[in-house]
Amino acid sequence: MPPAGTKIGAEVAKFDALAARWWDPDGPMKPLHRMNPLRTGWIAERIARLHGRDATAPDALAGLTILDVGCGAGLASEALARRGARVTGLDAAGEALEAARTHAADQGLDIAYREGLPEDLPEGETFDAVIALEVIEHVADRAAFLAALARAAKPGAPVFLSTLNRTPRAFLMAKVGAEYLLRLLPVGTHDWRMFVTPGELGAGLRQAGMEVKDITGMVMEPLSGRWRASRDVGVNYMVMARSS
């Protein structure tokens, strides 16, 4: 059976299977836990700047609406909600969403979690920012996915994506190293053939009516395990795009 819209059923099943341990900082999602402060900090800073706000303020995103596509169990959603944003988390993985709802309730956070795909959002429902972190390398139709993200963004609102570059180094580090040697991720988490180069992502965003306005690499410091922004986009990277 062909995939429904942008969803690949096998990819959704992978992440549903991890739902129970998603919030374990030393579990299978450990790399995302370590990466999350960098990702959400970079995003929050740029959203705040676009709205003329102090990015260092604890409520820098107060009242702004953010759509977190492929939110999983809510790592990014919760981080942005803690900065005051009104977050809607969207994912096709129902079990991961249940973990997200439970964890948000335990933390006293009001986050609207929905099961579904971005192309199925009601027509005219738009947000002050749209994010899709480590998602595009798992979708069936990249062009349709980017078009759906663009439609969900208000005119001029930013769309943020993070993903993996399709380079030999990314294959060695993010596939062989992370999954088979270091066991940082479950084996089979990624398909290197679905990694996306910055050029391909930029072209896809232009086709969807957007332009890349900012880009950063993300690299892990081997001794501390912390992630930092870098000019090196050879493995992990993140972009901000806006309507052209």
N, C-alpha and C positions, 0 to 999 in steps of 0.2 A: 504494500500500500504506500503511495507517495506521501511525503510529509505534509501536514496541514499547515499552510502558510509558511511562516519562517521556522516553525518548530520541527526539530528532529526528535522523535520519540525516545530513541536510545540515549540521546544526550540528556533529556529531561530525567530519565530513569536513573542515570548516574548520580545526579545531584539529589534526587529524592532519597536514594539509598544512603546518602551522607547526612540526612536531616537530623538524626538523633545526636550527632557529634559535631554539628556545625559550630556551636558556640564553645566547644572545647578548645582553648588556645593552644594546646599541645596535641590536638587531634589532627585529622586529615585536612582541615582547613587552616592549619597553622600558618602557611605562607600568606594567606589572605589576611589573617589577624595581624601579622607583622607589617604587611603592606598597607593596611587600611588607614593608619594615621597620615601617611604621605598622600595617598589618593584623595581622601576626603578633605585634608587640609589644603591641597592644591586647588581642588574644586571650590571649596568655600571661599578661599581668598579671591578667586576670580569672579565668582558670583557677587560677593560683597562689593568688589571694586566697580563692577558694572552698575551697581545701584548706589554708588557714592557713599558706601558705608565703611566703617572701621573693621577691617577683617579680623583684628585681634579681639574684638569685643565678644563676650560669651554668647550674645544674642545677635550676632552679625547677620543672620539669615531670618530674623523674626518676620513672620507673616508671609514669606515668599513660598511659593508652591514648587515642589520638586518631584519629578517622576523618576523613580529608580527602576529601570527596566532590567529584568533578570536579577531581581534583588536577593534571591536565595532566602536565607534565614535572617537577612536584615542587617548585616554588618555595616554597610554604608548608610542604609536608611536610618539606623539609630544614631550614628555619628552626626549626620546632618540634622536630624530632629533635635538633638541636644544643643545645636546652635540656633534653634528657634524656628527652623523651617517646618512647613506643613508638607509632610512627605507622603506620597502614594507609592507603595511598593508593588510592582507587577512581576509575576513569574508564572510559568507554566507548570512548575513543580509543586503540586499541592501539599505534599508532606513537608517540604522545606518551608512553605508558607505557614503551615501550622506551627512549626518550630519558631518562626518569626513572630507570629501573633502571641504565642506563649511568653517568649522572652521579652517582647515589648511591654506586655502587661505586667510582668514581674518587675520591670524597670520603671513603671509608671509613665510610659511614653505612649502618646496617642498617634499611631501610624496607621494609615488606611492600606491594608494589604488586600490585593485582588489577585485571583487566579486568571490568567489569560495571556494574550499576545499583544504587542503594541499596535499591530494593524487592526485589532478588534476594538480599540478605544472608540467611544462615541464621537461622532463627527463634531468638531468644534470644541472639544475638551482640550485645553492647552495649559501649559505650565510655564513658570518663570525660568525653569531650567530642566533639562532632561539628561539623565546619566545612564550609561550602560557599560558596566565595568566587567571586564573578562567575560563578555557575552558573545561578541560578534564572531569569535572563532568557533562558536558552537551552533550557529544558525544555518538553516537550509538555503535561504535566499538572501544574500547580503544586500543586494540593491533594494529589495522590498523592506528589509529591516531598517536600513538607513532612511528610506522614504517615510516610514512610519515614525521614526524618531523626529524627523524634521517637521512632520505634520503636528506632532504633539507639543512642539515648542512655540511659544508666543512669538510674534514677529520680532526679530532681533534678539531673542532669548538664546542662551548658549546651550549647546549639546556637547556633552563630554563622553568620550569613550576611552577605555584602556584595553590593551590587547597585547598580543605577542607577535613580534616580527618574524617573518619566515626567512630566517638566515641559518646557515650551518651552525653558527654559535648558539642560536636559540634551540636548535634541535639537540645539540649536545648538553646544554645547560637546563633547559626547561622541560625537555622530554626525557632524554637518557639519564641525565644527572638527577633531576628532581624526582622522577618516577621510579627509576630502576636502581640507581646507585645510592642516593641519599634517602630515598623513601619519604621525601617531603610531601608528595602527593600520591594518591592511589594510582596504581598502574592503569593506564587507559584513560586518564583524565583528559589528555589532549591528543589531537590528531595534528601532527606537524603540517600536514598538507593544507589544513584549514587556517593556519596562521596567516596574518594579514600584514603586508608591507605598508609603511607609511604612504608610499606612492599610490598603492591600490586603495587605501582608505581615503586619501585625499581626493582621488578621482571619483570614488563612490559618493562621497559627501557633495562634491560639485554637481554630480548628476542629480542629487536630491535637493539641489538649490542652496547648498551651504558652502562655506569656505573655512578652511583651517586657519584659526587666528593665533593659536599657541600650541606648542608641542614640547613635551619633556620626556626624557628617558627615565627609567626607574631602575636603580641598581641596588643590590643587597650587599652590605658590608659583611664580609665572611666571618669576622671575629665576633661582632655584636649581633648579627642577624637583623640589624635595622636596615630599613630602606631609605634611600635619599634620591632627590631629583638629580639628574645628570644630563649632559649633552649626548650621552651614549644611548641611542635608540635601537641598538643591535639586538636586544632581547625583549625587554618589557618597555612599553611606552604608553603615553597618554596624550590625547589631543582635546582641544576646545575648538568647536566650530560654531559659526553663526550664519544666519541667512545672508546670501550674497546679494 
